[in-house]
Amino acid sequence: MQTESYTSKPEGKIPNSRFPLLIHRGAIPGGGVDAVKARFRENGWGNNWEYPGIYEYAHFHSTSHECLGCAAGWMEFNLSVEGWTRVRLEVGDVIVMPAGVSHEMTGHSDDIMMCGGYAGGRDWDNIQEAFLTPDLCRAACKRIMMLPIPDRDPVTGEVLHQWHDAPSSVDGGWNDFRDGLDASN
Protein backbone atom coordinates (compact mmCIF):
# COMPACT_ATOMS: atom_id res chain seq x y z
CA MET A 1 0.00 0.00 0.00
CA GLN A 2 1.24 3.47 -0.87
CA THR A 3 -0.03 6.58 0.88
CA GLU A 4 -0.24 10.03 -0.70
CA SER A 5 -0.51 13.11 1.49
CA TYR A 6 -2.03 16.49 0.53
CA THR A 7 -1.95 19.71 2.53
CA SER A 8 -4.44 22.57 2.58
CA LYS A 9 -5.00 26.07 3.91
CA PRO A 10 -8.19 28.10 4.34
CA GLU A 11 -9.54 29.23 0.98
CA GLY A 12 -12.48 31.63 0.82
CA LYS A 13 -15.11 30.17 3.14
CA ILE A 14 -13.63 26.67 2.88
CA PRO A 15 -11.75 26.06 6.14
CA ASN A 16 -9.76 23.02 4.98
CA SER A 17 -7.55 21.54 7.72
CA ARG A 18 -4.16 21.57 9.37
CA PHE A 19 -4.27 17.76 9.04
CA PRO A 20 -3.20 16.23 5.71
CA LEU A 21 -5.71 14.50 3.46
CA LEU A 22 -4.44 10.95 2.90
CA ILE A 23 -5.03 8.61 0.00
CA HIS A 24 -4.18 4.98 0.68
CA ARG A 25 -3.66 3.34 -2.73
CA GLY A 26 -4.53 -0.34 -2.95
CA ALA A 27 -5.58 -0.32 0.70
CA ILE A 28 -8.30 -2.95 0.36
CA PRO A 29 -7.27 -5.18 -2.57
CA GLY A 30 -10.23 -6.13 -4.74
CA GLY A 31 -12.52 -3.67 -2.95
CA GLY A 32 -16.07 -4.90 -2.42
CA VAL A 33 -18.73 -3.19 -0.33
CA ASP A 34 -18.62 -5.74 2.50
CA ALA A 35 -14.81 -5.69 2.73
CA VAL A 36 -14.56 -1.88 2.68
CA LYS A 37 -17.30 -1.34 5.26
CA ALA A 38 -15.92 -4.12 7.50
CA ARG A 39 -12.44 -2.56 7.46
CA PHE A 40 -13.83 0.85 8.35
CA ARG A 41 -15.93 -0.56 11.21
CA GLU A 42 -13.01 -2.66 12.56
CA ASN A 43 -11.03 0.55 12.93
CA GLY A 44 -13.71 2.71 14.52
CA TRP A 45 -15.07 4.49 11.43
CA GLY A 46 -18.80 3.75 11.54
CA ASN A 47 -22.10 5.22 10.38
CA ASN A 48 -21.28 3.54 7.06
CA TRP A 49 -23.08 3.88 3.76
CA GLU A 50 -22.72 2.64 0.19
CA TYR A 51 -23.71 4.67 -2.84
CA PRO A 52 -22.83 4.95 -6.56
CA GLY A 53 -20.48 7.92 -6.04
CA ILE A 54 -20.75 11.04 -3.92
CA TYR A 55 -22.33 14.47 -4.37
CA GLU A 56 -21.54 16.18 -7.68
CA TYR A 57 -21.16 19.58 -5.99
CA ALA A 58 -18.40 20.84 -3.73
CA HIS A 59 -19.17 20.34 -0.05
CA PHE A 60 -17.41 19.77 3.24
CA HIS A 61 -18.25 18.44 6.69
CA SER A 62 -17.85 20.24 10.01
CA THR A 63 -19.07 17.57 12.42
CA SER A 64 -16.84 14.63 11.47
CA HIS A 65 -13.74 13.48 9.64
CA GLU A 66 -14.67 11.16 6.75
CA CYS A 67 -13.17 8.21 4.92
CA LEU A 68 -14.27 7.18 1.44
CA GLY A 69 -13.42 3.81 -0.05
CA CYS A 70 -13.80 2.75 -3.67
CA ALA A 71 -15.58 -0.62 -3.54
CA ALA A 72 -16.10 -0.96 -7.33
CA GLY A 73 -15.22 0.97 -10.49
CA TRP A 74 -13.39 4.28 -10.36
CA MET A 75 -14.22 7.85 -9.44
CA GLU A 76 -12.60 11.24 -9.97
CA PHE A 77 -12.68 13.86 -7.21
CA ASN A 78 -12.01 17.56 -7.11
CA LEU A 79 -10.49 18.30 -3.67
CA SER A 80 -9.72 21.63 -1.99
CA VAL A 81 -6.13 20.59 -1.21
CA GLU A 82 -3.00 22.26 -2.53
CA GLY A 83 -5.29 24.76 -4.26
CA TRP A 84 -7.79 22.49 -5.99
CA THR A 85 -6.52 19.06 -6.97
CA ARG A 86 -8.17 16.39 -9.10
CA VAL A 87 -7.54 12.79 -8.07
CA ARG A 88 -8.81 9.46 -9.28
CA LEU A 89 -9.68 6.58 -6.98
CA GLU A 90 -9.61 3.01 -8.21
CA VAL A 91 -11.01 -0.13 -6.61
CA GLY A 92 -9.46 -0.61 -3.16
CA ASP A 93 -8.27 3.00 -2.73
CA VAL A 94 -9.33 4.94 0.39
CA ILE A 95 -9.33 8.67 1.12
CA VAL A 96 -8.97 9.78 4.74
CA MET A 97 -10.42 13.28 4.67
CA PRO A 98 -10.16 15.78 7.52
CA ALA A 99 -13.29 17.76 8.31
CA GLY A 100 -13.33 21.07 6.42
CA VAL A 101 -11.84 19.78 3.15
CA SER A 102 -14.24 20.37 0.27
CA HIS A 103 -14.79 17.57 -2.23
CA GLU A 104 -17.00 16.69 -5.18
CA MET A 105 -17.34 13.92 -7.74
CA THR A 106 -16.30 15.02 -11.23
CA GLY A 107 -16.31 11.71 -13.11
CA HIS A 108 -16.89 7.99 -12.60
CA SER A 109 -17.22 4.59 -14.23
CA ASP A 110 -20.66 3.10 -14.86
CA ASP A 111 -20.13 0.57 -12.06
CA ILE A 112 -18.91 3.00 -9.39
CA MET A 113 -19.69 2.08 -5.78
CA MET A 114 -18.29 4.09 -2.90
CA CYS A 115 -18.45 3.42 0.84
CA GLY A 116 -18.18 6.06 3.53
CA GLY A 117 -17.33 6.04 7.20
CA TYR A 118 -16.99 8.60 9.96
CA ALA A 119 -14.55 8.70 12.86
CA GLY A 120 -16.23 7.35 15.97
CA GLY A 121 -19.44 6.77 13.98
CA ARG A 122 -20.32 10.49 14.14
CA ASP A 123 -23.06 12.01 12.02
CA TRP A 124 -22.02 14.35 9.24
CA ASP A 125 -23.39 17.60 7.98
CA ASN A 126 -23.22 18.88 4.42
CA ILE A 127 -21.91 22.41 3.89
CA GLN A 128 -21.59 24.25 0.58
CA GLU A 129 -19.45 27.38 0.47
CA ALA A 130 -22.00 29.32 -1.61
CA PHE A 131 -24.60 29.13 1.17
CA LEU A 132 -22.35 30.13 4.08
CA THR A 133 -22.89 33.43 5.83
CA PRO A 134 -19.96 34.80 7.86
CA ASP A 135 -21.64 33.61 11.08
CA LEU A 136 -22.29 30.11 9.75
CA CYS A 137 -18.73 29.92 8.45
CA ARG A 138 -17.29 30.87 11.86
CA ALA A 139 -19.49 28.30 13.60
CA ALA A 140 -18.45 25.54 11.16
CA CYS A 141 -14.75 26.39 11.57
CA LYS A 142 -15.03 26.26 15.34
CA ARG A 143 -16.76 22.85 15.22
CA ILE A 144 -14.00 21.53 12.95
CA MET A 145 -11.21 22.75 15.22
CA MET A 146 -12.81 21.06 18.24
CA LEU A 147 -12.99 17.61 16.64
CA PRO A 148 -10.58 15.09 18.13
CA ILE A 149 -8.02 13.25 16.05
CA PRO A 150 -9.55 9.83 15.33
CA ASP A 151 -8.24 6.96 17.44
CA ARG A 152 -7.14 4.93 14.42
CA ASP A 153 -6.57 5.09 10.69
CA PRO A 154 -9.64 3.57 8.96
CA VAL A 155 -7.46 1.27 6.83
CA THR A 156 -4.42 0.26 8.89
CA GLY A 157 -5.95 0.44 12.36
CA GLU A 158 -2.78 2.20 13.51
CA VAL A 159 -2.51 5.60 15.14
CA LEU A 160 -2.94 8.36 12.53
CA HIS A 161 0.72 9.43 12.81
CA GLN A 162 0.39 11.89 9.92
CA TRP A 163 -2.27 13.82 11.88
CA HIS A 164 -0.55 13.58 15.26
CA ASP A 165 2.67 14.79 13.62
CA ALA A 166 0.96 17.69 11.81
CA PRO A 167 2.21 21.13 12.89
CA SER A 168 0.19 22.82 15.61
CA SER A 169 -2.09 25.67 14.59
CA VAL A 170 0.62 28.11 15.67
CA ASP A 171 3.54 26.32 13.99
CA GLY A 172 1.48 25.61 10.86
CA GLY A 173 0.57 29.26 10.30
CA TRP A 174 -3.10 28.85 11.26
CA ASN A 175 -3.04 31.20 14.26
CA ASP A 176 -4.21 34.32 12.39
CA PHE A 177 -7.05 32.30 10.86
CA ARG A 178 -8.11 31.00 14.29
CA ASP A 179 -7.87 34.44 15.87
CA GLY A 180 -9.87 35.92 12.98
CA LEU A 181 -12.82 33.67 13.80
CA ASP A 182 -13.44 35.74 16.92
CA ALA A 183 -12.84 39.14 15.32
CA SER A 184 -15.91 41.30 15.03
CA ASN A 185 -16.75 42.49 11.54
Buried (B, 14 or more C-beta within 10 A) or exposed (E): EEBEEBBBBBBEBBBBBBBBBBBBEBBBEEBBBEBBBBBBBEBBBBBBEBEBBBEEEBBBBBBBBBBBBBBBBBBBBBBBBEEBEEBBBEBBBBBBBBBBBBBBBBBBBEEBBBBBBBBBBBEBBEBBBEEBEEEEBBBBBBBBBEBEBBEBBBBBEEBBEBBEEBEEBEEBEBEEBBEEBEEEE
